[in-house]
Amino acid sequence: MATGTDQLVGAGLVAFSSVLFTYYTLWIIILPFIDADHVIHKYFLPREYSVIIPLVAGLLLVFFVGLFILFVMWKSRTQKKTD
């Protein structure tokens, strides 16, 4: 069973993900249909960032997954040499 702290962290992650998903969905799907001079546009980043931010996040994810795999393979190889 999960402890109270685990449940709180999980609930926080779900809430953060929900807010982020809602913000991004409004930014990408709804905002292009609202006039450019409307006041709601000041709460969102410029549209170019809607492509740049996920691209950079994806590249960082691929980099760190590759780094993790490299570290595990290197550690496995050094253990075989000592055995």
N, C-alpha and C positions, 0 to 999 in steps of 0.2 A: 504494500500500500504506500501511496505517496504521502509524504509529510506535509504539514501545513505550509512550510516554506516552498516546497516543490509545487504545490498547488497554486500558491500566490505568484511564483515566477511563471508558471504556465499560463495563468490567467492574464498576467501582464503581457506576455508574448502574444497571446491571442488578441488582446485589445490593441496592442501596437500594430500588429499585422492587419487587423480590421480597419484601423484608421488609415494606415498607409495605402491599403487597397482602395478604400473609398476615395481618398484624396487623388490617387493616380487615375482612377476611373473617371472621376469628375473632370480632371485635368485633360484627359485624352479624348473622352467620348462626348461629354456635355459642353465643355468650354468652347469648342469651335463653333457651336450653334448660337452662342451668346454674342451680342454686339461687342466690338472691341473697346468701345468707350464706356462699357458698363463697369460699375465699381467693383464687381467680383473679380475682375482680372488682376487687381492689385494683390490678391491673396495667393496667386499662383506664379510660379517661375515662368520665364519665357518658354515657348513651345520647343525650342531647340534642345533644351535640357531633358525633354521627355524621351529623347532617343539617347542622348549622351550618358545620362545617369544609369539606366539599365545596362547599357553597353559596358561601361566601366565596371559596374558591379559584377557582370557576367565574366569579364576578363579577370578580375580579381579572384572570383570564385574558381575559375579554371586554373589560375596560377597557384592558389593555395592547395587545391586538391592535387595538382601535379607535384607540388613541393612535399605534401604529405606522403604521396606514393613513393617519391624518390627517397625520402627519409626512411620509410619502412623497408624498402628494398635494400638500402645501404646498410641498415641495422641488421637485417636478416643475413646479408652477405658477410658482415664482420663476425657474426655469431658462428657461421659455418666454418670460418677460418680458424677460430679458436677451439672448435670441437675436434 
